């Protein structure tokens, strides 16, 4: 079986995607014939995939067309198997507002939120302090915080020059946790402890900048609750393969932040850490994901 690992792309997460792609490629070599394809845009990716003629495409793109469902839709229309979620699930999960609307309908705890497209809409926010971030980005790209309307307007004005939509959330405080879900089963929970600031892009991808405790030190009932919510959310958007689900534990309430359908697979990434704690090596993890390709 030939597996084409596709990475790169043109999103703000291109560099991380290439690191993920190379790690996955090396992890697959023990079990499969593999090729690492670094592409620049959607057309380039599709052309290189077709030329490669793989049995399965391992999507290692972060953000943009690789994570929002566009590439998945193209591959599905061509009858090419790919890893991860299908078009519909990818499209929903990449849209933070759509994801949170589904969570709210299912009574899954999530921070108060609003979508804005214009700076003036900040005037409708009444739940400071807030977190401001792009509605369709990952890796904590352009995440900002504001304590009042003036700060929020200034931040939003700058972000709206780069992004069409922003998601505004009530800023939460508590333990940062993440749960990998692999084929409907929750992996050990990881607690994330940045040594400074919050878990931003720098703290995510700089070795030694953050401590990870796995399994997270939680009471049994809280651990079960978080895992149950993670699986419920995973299934709610239709995922069947793998994802990583992020939480803030405020007191005894686990607030779900977002669902990542293409979680990082770099040396510092969380899904491989959780899998390792469950006795699954990186090579086994990549093999399972390929074998579960849709």
N, C-alpha and C positions, 0 to 999 in steps of 0.2 A: 504494500500500500504506500502510495506517495502522498506526503503531506506538504502543502505549501503554506509556510508561515508568512502572513502578510502584515507588514508594519510600516511605520513612517507616517505618510499622510501629510495633510497641510493644516492640521489644527494646532492649537497652542501646546498640545501635549506630544508633539512629534518626537522630541528627544527621548521622552520616557517610553514611547511606543517602540522605538528602535532598540532600547535596552531590553524591554519585554520580549520583543521578537527574537533577539539573539539568545536570550536565556531559554525561551521555549524551544527554539531550533536545536540548541545543544541538548536539552532535555529529551527531545524526541529521537535523537540519533540512535539510542540504544534499541529502540523498538520499531522504527520506521525509516524508510527512505524519506529524507526531508530536504526542503529547499527554503531558504530565507529570502523573501522578496521585499525589498525596500521600495516603496512607491511614493510619488509626489502628490497625486490627486486621484479622484475617483476613476477617471478615464484611464490613467496610467495603471492603477491597480488592476482594473478589470482586464485590460490588454495583457498585462504580465501574467495574470492568473490563467487566462485562456491559453496563452502561449505555453505555460508550464504544464497544463493538462493534469492537474492533481486529482487524486481520489477524494481528498478532503482539504478544505482551506481552514487553517487555524487563524482566526481573526485576532491579531494582536495590536489592532489600531485603537487608540484612545481618543475619544472626542470626534467631532465632525462626522463625516460620511461613514466612517467605520463603526461608529457606536450608535448613531441615530436611526439605523435601520436601512439606510440607502444601499449600502453594499450588500447587506443581507437580502434585500428585495431583488437586487440584480442577480445574485448567485442563485436564489431560489427560482427565478424565472428561467435561468439557464440549466436548472437541474443539477447544480453543483452543491455537494454537501459542504456544510460549514459548521464550525464549533459555535457554542454559545446560543443565545436566544435568537428567535426568528425576527423577521421584520417588525411585526406588531409590538412584541414585548420590548425590543430595543428602542423603538420609537417612543413608547410610553415612558420607559425608565429614564431616557435622556432628557425628557421634558419634566423638570422638577415640579412644575405646577400641576401637570396632569397626574403625576405619581401621587402627590400629596392629596389631590382631590379624591383619588381612589382610596387612599388610606383613610381619609376622613369619613368616607361613606361606609367603610367597614369598621368604624370606631377604633381604628389603630391609632394610638397616641402619636401626634406629630405637632410641632410648634405652630402657633398661629401664623398665618401667611397671607400674602397678597401678591398679585402680579402687577407690575407697572411697565408701561411703555413710554411714558412721558414724565418729566421731572415734576410737573404740577401734581401728579397723582400721589406724590409723597405727602401732600397735605391731608390725605385720607387715612394716613397711618396713625394709630392711636395706641400702639403697644411697645413703646420704647423700653429698654434698649433693643436695637435690631441688628440683624445680620443681613447684608446686602450682597447678592451674588448673581452672576449670569444665570438665566433659566436653563441654558443648554451647554454648560461646561462641566468639566470634572477636574480632579486633582487639586481642588481648592484654588483654581485659577480665578484671580480677581475677586476674592472674598474680602469684604470690608465690614467694619462695624461702625454703628453710629448711636449716640446717646440722645440726640435731639433732632428736630426737623432741619435746622440749618446745616448740621453735619451731613444728614441724609441727602439733602438736596445737592450739596457740593459733590459728594461721592457719586450720586446717581447721574448727575450731569456729565461727569467724566466717563463713567462706565457705559452710558447710553451712546457715546460716540463710537464704541467698539461693539456693543451688543444691542440687539433689537428689543430684548425683553429682560427684565430683572425680576428675581424672586426676592421678596422681602419677608423675613421670618423674625419672630420673636427670638431674641438671643437667649439661649439656655445656658445654665451652668450645671456642672456635674461631671461624672465620669464619662470619658469618651470610650465607647466600645464598638467593636465590629464583629459581625458574624458571617463566616463563609457558609454558603449553602451549596451542597454538592448533590445533584440529582435528588432534591427534595429532603435531604438530611442536613441538619445543622452541624457544623464542625465546632470544635472548642472555641469559646468566646475569647477574644483578645481585648485587653485593656490597653489603651494608648495613652502614654504619658510623655508629652513633649517636655524637653528640659527647659525650654523658654517659649513664651508666647502660646499660640494655639497650633493645632495640627495643620499648618499651611503647606504650600508647595515645597518650601525649603526644608521644613521638618519631616515631610514625607520621604524625600528623596536624598537626604544627606545622612550618610552612615553615622551613627552615634548621636544624632540630634534628638532622638526619641527613644524612650524605653517602651518595650512591649512585654506585657505580662500575659502569658498563656499557659494554662487556662486562667482567665481573669478571676481574682479573688471575690467571689460573690456567694451569697447565701443560696442554697439549693433551689428554693422556690423562685427567687429572682432569676437565677440562671435558666430554669425551665421556662419561665414566662418570656424571657427575651428570645430564647430559641424558638418557642412556639410562635411568637409574633413574627420573627424573621422568616420562618417557613410559610406562614400565612400570607405575608406580603409577597414573597417569592411566587407563590401559587396565584395570588390575586392578579398579578400582571401577566400571568401565563408562562412564566419561566419553567423550563424543564431540565436544563443543563446545570449551569453554575452561575453564581452571583455572589457579591459581597454586600452586606447590608449594615449601614452605619447607624449608631444610636448615641444619644446622650442620656445617661441615667441620672435623673434629677430626683433625689430622694429614692423612693421605690418605684418611680414611674419611668419606664424606658420610652423615650421619645424617638421615633424613627426619623432619621435625617434624610437618607436617600438610598436608592438601590443602584448598585454598580453592576451592569451586565457584562462588562469586560474589565474586571479588576486587574490591577497590575500584577505582573509576574516577574518583577525585578528581584535582585538579591535582598532588597529591603521590603518587599511587598508582603501584604498581610495574608492573602489566601494561601500561599505556600507555607507560611508560618503555622497557620491553623491546621492545614493538612498534615504537616509534619507532627504536630502535637497529637493528631489522631492516628499516627503511625503510617501515614501515606507519604512516601518520598516524592521529590519533585518529578522524577521520571515516571513514577506511577500516576501522579496527578495529571501530567500532560497526556499520558496514555489513556486514562479514563475519559478525559475530555474529548480526545480524538474519537474514541470508540463510541462516545455518546453523541457524535455529530448528527445533525438533522439534515 
